[in-house]
Structures are given as C-alpha cells and as structure tokens.
Amino acid sequence: MVIKPSLEDSWSKLRWANSIYLSLTAEIDAVEKQRSHRFTVKVAPDSGEYSFYVHDLPAMETTWGLRMGDCLHSARCALDYLMVGLVALGTGQSRKDVADVQFPIYQERSRFNGAVGDLKKNQVLAGWLSRVEELQPFNAGNPSIWGWSEDGFGDEHMPRLPLGLDRLTILDNIDKHRCILHPYVGPKLWGGSLDAPTGFKFLSGSTPMEPLNEGSLIGQVRYETPLPGSWEPAQEDLKRNYPIQVSFGEPSLDKSVVRILAWCLWAVEATLKIFEPVFLHRKPPLLVTASLPPQPAALDDRTSSFSSPKAPR
C-alpha cells in the first residue's frame, strides 16, 4: 500500500518542540521571578553620574542549553519533513526515497536558487517553490509580497515569518555545528525612570546590552550638576528600572530566550499552515500574507502559552 505524503510527522515534531518550549518557559519564569539579585551604587558627584552594578545573579540550569537546541532542531526538522513531503507529492516518489532535500532558508537569493535549481525543473514543484521563495529572508523587505500601508512598510505588514525562519536557522546551525546555546543572564530593555528626589534633573541614561556576571555594570544615569543632595535609589526601584532576563548570547533585537523560541516555533507553525491545503485537499498553498494577522501572542506577552499545533486529521 502506498502511503500518501502528509504533514503528520511535521506536526508531531513541532508538538515535541513545543512541549520542550513550555517546560523551559515554566522553569525560566520561576528563575526570573525570584528577583534575588541586588545592586550596588557608585556616585560621581562632579559629573552627576550614577553607576549601578548587579550582584547575586540567578544560576542557569545546566540542561537549558541542551533543551533549547533540541527544541530548535525539532522545529527545523518539521520544515525539512514538509519539504520532503512536497517533493514526494510532486515526483511520485516514496518519502524514504527522497534524498538530499531540506527546506531552504537563505539570506541570499543566489544560495536559494542553487539549492532548488534542479527541483524547479519539475513543473508542480516549481509552483510550490515559488511560495517557498516568498518566505525567504531575502524577501522580508519586499512589499510586492507582503504589502505596505499608506504610510509605508508599517508594523501591521511586518513579515515576521521570514525573519522568524531566519532566526531559527541561525540558532539551529550554531547548536548543530559550533557550540551549545548556553543561556546567560542579561538585561531587559530599560524598565522605567528611577524615582529620584525633587531637584534631580535627568540628563541621560544607558544600559549595556551584554551578558551579566557578578559585579557587572548594568546601567548608568547622569543628572544635572551640582547635585541637589545625597541620594541612593532603593533596591526595588533599581530592580524595576533594570530588570533581568534569561537571554541568548547570539545577538538579536530581543534576546529573551522565551520570546525568541516562541517566535521560531510560531514561524514553523505558520509555514506548515500555509502548505497544509496541499496535503489535506490537494489545493494550492495559502498566500504567505495569511501569517500577518494577528501578531503571534507570544511576541506580545511573554506569559502567554504558545498555542500547541494540532495534527491534521
């Protein structure tokens, strides 16, 4: 009996990645909520500069890096299974006979063309690959694919999907070929203004976006001189203004492990949904813009649970 290609294995891999993500989120949330860290303050009265140093940072669980890698790799496998399924459908081969095929994710058009050149010779695959090409990171800024607003390429048209696929590939390649993705304690974006006494006139502030170690400089604030008096911020005020999070060492706009993993998993889920009609109903894939509304909740609220994808029936 010939088994028709389906997305069942892809959804299974994504569910497994999601289960790892949810367990990691619970543990990371528990560590971040401890708020056991403390600060010391150094004041330079002549320049009006306050420097804040962080101490007693929470310890990272030794298995987190390994599990993050497993989560990312399982999600990446879901896409490779999708590509193998498309090739099997387009050529009539059995999935087990499809060799040297993976879901292409490239920042350069030339590399994409080199990877799928032979597959494009098949008319059916060429049609599906046109949709895959639209999802490539090198097309992330292409308004002819993603649309644009009257004011330009607005946030409502932000193609988070190709950028999420790109982030997934970068992190997965680091874990597979270079080193374990060891998490570290890092600063969040600025949490708010310090409750300085009346008379202290704020001039500037900064937060180094770097991994934190015992005694690291976490922020600086400068006030107009001469300072109106002696003052040191309370510990709770400093914790509010300089929150910390579990982060990746790999640079990104938002280094939170929870948010980056959620973004990667959502990108895979959205991609599978785009191609689901091909496998379920032998229909064309959805438009890539089906991924635009709404913005994935996990990117807005880090406490939200990532919606677990269900296998097609």
N, C-alpha and C positions, 0 to 999 in steps of 0.2 A: 504494500500500500504506500503510495506517495503522500507524504505529509506536506501540506501546503505551508509555505512560509507564513509566519505570524510574528507579532510583536510580544508574544507571551514571555519569551526569555528576556527581552529588553526590559519589560515592566518588572519582572522578578529581580533583575539586577538593580533596578532603580529603587525598588522597595527595600532591598537589602541595604543599599547606600543610605536610604532614608532612615532605616532603623539605627544604623550606626550614628548618623547625624543627631537623632533625637536623644540617644543615650549620652552623647558628648555634650549636647546642649544642656541637659539636666546637670551634669557634673560641672561644666564651666560656669553655669549660672550660680551654683552653690558656692564656688570659689570666689566669684566676683562679688557676691553679696556679703561675704564675710567682713569686708571693709576693715580688716585688721591692720592695714598699713598706717603709717604715721609720717609726719613731716617735721623737718627742722627748717628754721628760717635764718637767713643771713641778710642783714640790712646794711646798705652803704649810704649813710645819711647825706654825704656830699653830692652824690649823683641821684639820690632819691630812689635807688634800685633795691627791690626786694627779690631775693633768690630763694627758691624752695627746693628742698631735697627730700626724696622719699626713702622710707626705711620699712623693714619688716614686710616685704612683699610676699604674697602667697606663693607656695611651691606649686610647680606644674606636675600633674600626674604623668608618670613616666610612659604610660601607654598611649597618651593622647596623640602623639605624632604618628605612631603606627596606625592607629584607628582612623586618623584623618586621611592618611594615604590610602587605606582600604576603602574608605568612603568615596574618595575621588576616583580611584581606579574602577570601582564597581560602576559608578556613574558613567565613566568613559567607556567601559565595556558595553553598556546599554546602547550607546550610539554605534559602536562597531557592529553589534548584533543587528541593529537596524540596517546598516549598510549592506551587510552580508545578505539579509533578507531581501533587500531591493535587487541586488544582483541575482539572487536565486530566482526571484519572480521574473526579472527581465530576460534571463537567459534560459530558464527552464532547468537549471542545474539543481542538484540537491545542495542544501546548505553546507553539508560536510565536504562537498567537493569544491566549494568556493575558496580560493586561496589568494593570499597576498592582498586582501581588501580590508580597509578600515575607513571609518567615517572621516573625511578630510576636514581639518580645521586649520586654516592658514591665514597669516597676516599679509602674505604676498600672493597676488593673482598668478604669477608665474609658477609658483610651487603648487598651487591648486591645479592649474592646467596640466602640469607634469604628472600629478598623481592620478588624474581621472581621464587623461587623454585617450587611452585605449577603451575605457568604458563608454566614452561618448560616441564611439563608433556604432554602438547599439542604439537604435532609434528610441526605444522605450526608455532605456537608462538615460539617454541624453535629456529627455523631458524631465525626468525626476531630478537629474543632476543640476538642471537649471534652478530648481528650488534650493538645492543644497548650496549652490553657488551664492544665492542671495543671502544665505545665512552666514557667509564667511566674514571674519573680522575685517577684511579689507573692504567690505561693503557697508560697514557700520555707519559711515557718514554719507551714504548715497541716498539723497532724498527721493530719487526716482523709484526706489524700492520701498522706503519707509515713510515717505510723505513728509510734509512740512506744514507748519502753521502760517498764518498771515504775518506773524512777527518773525518768522524764520524757522529754524530747526528746533522747535520748542521741546520742553521736557516731556510733553504728552506724546511726542513722536520719538523719544529716545530709544534707540534699538538696543535694549538691554540684553536681548537674546544673543546676538553675535559676540557682544563683549563678554557675556557670561560664558559662552563656549570657549572663547579665547582664554579667559581666566582659568577655566577647568583644565584646558590643555597645558598651559604653563605650569600650573601646580602639579598636575599628574606627571608631567615629564621630569620635573625636579625630583619628585618622590621616586620615580622609577629608575632614573639614570644618574642622579647626583647624590642626594642625601635624604634622610628622613626629614619631614617637615616639622622640625621641633618648634612648638609654640613658645612664646615668651610673653611676659607682662609688658604691656605698652600703654601709653596714654591715649585716652579718647580725645576727640576734639574738645576744645575749650568748653567748660561746663557752665560758665556764667561769671558775673562780676563778684569780686571779693567785697565783703561788707566793711569797707573802710570807714573810719570815723569822719564826721563832718570836717571839711577843711583839706582833706587829702584829694588832690586833683589828679586824676588818672591821665597819663600821657601815652603809654604803650604797654604791650604785654606780648609774651611769646611762650610757646610750648614746643620743645624739641620733639619731633615725631621719630623717636628712636627707641630701641629696646631698653627697658629699665632694669637696673641692677641695684643692689644695696648701695644707698647713698647717691643715686643718680640725680642730676638736676632735672626737675620735671617742669619747671616754669619760672618765668621772671616777669615782674611788673615794675614799672617806673612811674613815680609820682613827681609832681612839680616840687621843686625845692625853693626855699627851705621847707623841710617837712614841718607840719604844724605841731608835731608832738611825737611821743613814743607810742608805738602800736605794733602788735603782732597778731596776725589772723588766728582765729580759733581753729582747732583741728577739723571740726565738722565743716567749717566754712571752706577750708582747703580741700577736703575730700569732695565737696560739692563742685568746687571750681576746677579741680584737677582729678577727674575720675580716671580709673584704670580699667583695662580690659585684657582678655587673653587674645593675642594677636599672632599673625603670621610674620615671619621675617621677610617674606617676599613682598616688595613694595606694591602698594595699591592705593586707590583713593580712600578706601575704607579698609583698615587692616583687621577688623574684628573677625575672628575665626567663625563665629556663629553666622554672621551676615554673609561672608564670602562663601561659605559652604552652602548656605541657603540659596544664594544667587546661582551657584554652579548647578545644584540639583534642580532648581526651577528651570534653568536653561535646557537641561536634558529633557525634563518633563514636557516643556513646551515644544521641543523638537519632535518628540515621539507623537505628540498630539497632532502636529502638522501632517505627519506621514501616516497616521492611523487610518484614514479613509482608504489608502492604497491597499492595506492588508485586510481591513474589515469588509469593504464593499467594492474593492477593485475600482475605486474612484480616484481622481487626481488628488494630490495633496492639497491641504489648505494653503491659503496665502500666508506668507510669513508675518504679515501685519496682524494676524489673529493673535499674536503674542503681545500686542501692545496694551490693550485694556483688559483687565486692570493691572496696575503695577503689582508685582508679587508682594503679598502682605509681609512676608518675612524680611523684605528690604525696608519696610516702613517701621515695623515693630519687632524688635529682636526677641520679644517674649512670645510672639505668635508661633504656633506649631506649624511646621511645613506640612502642607496638605499631602497626604500619602496617596500616590497614584494607584489606581486600581487596574488590574489586568483586564484587557478586553474579553468579553465573553464570546 
